[in-house]
Amino acid sequence: MAIGSKVKGKSGGARVITYLFFETETVYLLTIYDKGEKADLKPHELKDMIDSLDLG
């Protein structure tokens, strides 16, 4: 996702992390972060976010 106020090419955007739960056909927004502040999401960070949804 591009951020219009930043003029940095590819690094001038944000990452939008979502999770699709098929049983209820629900999409959860887990996080949004600036690519300039955080390069990548670590696997355990993603797992912790999904686990915090308490989907059973």
C-alpha positions, 0 to 999 in steps of 0.5 A: 500500500503506497503512502502518498505523503512519502516520496520514497519509491517502493520503500515509501509504503506500508504493509497491511497484514490480514488473516482470512478465517474461512469457517466464518468467511471473516477477514481480520486486520492484524496490523498495518506498519510503515515499511521504512520503520519495520522491514519484515514481520517475523513468523512468531509475531504473525503467529502471536497476532493470529493466536490473539484472535482466539478463534478456537 
